[in-house]
């Protein structure tokens, strides 16, 4: 039986969420990613093959030059300066 690693709850629900993959200073936001979510604390669990697909897509975009579906501009601030 599956148990949440954080709270010990045994109840999960299947859900589709937004996943942010980061490597160094580069990011890829992926929408509609399937996961299992703990019904008590909200911790999300992703299957390895799903994470590997996201990592491959990141590499395809940043290394191979694949054009992403869309791009957004994100402002960044240092907390100490605000």
HELIX and SHEET records of a PDB file:
HELIX    1   1 UNK A   48  UNK A   62  1                                  15    
HELIX    2   2 UNK A   79  UNK A   81  5                                   3    
SHEET    1   A 3 UNK A  12  UNK A  23  0                                        
SHEET    2   A 3 UNK A  26  UNK A  38 -1                                        
SHEET    3   A 3 UNK A  44  UNK A  45 -1                                        
END                                                                             
